[in-house]
Amino acid sequence: MNLSRDQLDRISRLGEQWSLLWDKRRKLWIAAEDDENGQHLEETDLDVLLDRVAACPANPPTDG
């Protein structure tokens, strides 16, 4: 899986609040908030997933 520099930058801004992985078998990206009541998001498109994570209430928009 080749990621763009922009994708890598956006992933690095997730910090330790989110875990992100690529499910090769199901061909989708998974993001899970590292909290017992955290959100679990799935998308086939990484950019869409990163947009959804950024829109979560606990993740205020950042400049960039």
Buried (B, 14 or more C-beta within 10 A) or exposed (E): EEEEEEBEEBBEEBEEEBEBEEEEEEEBBBBBBEEEEBBEBEBEEBEEBBEBBBEBEEBEEEEE
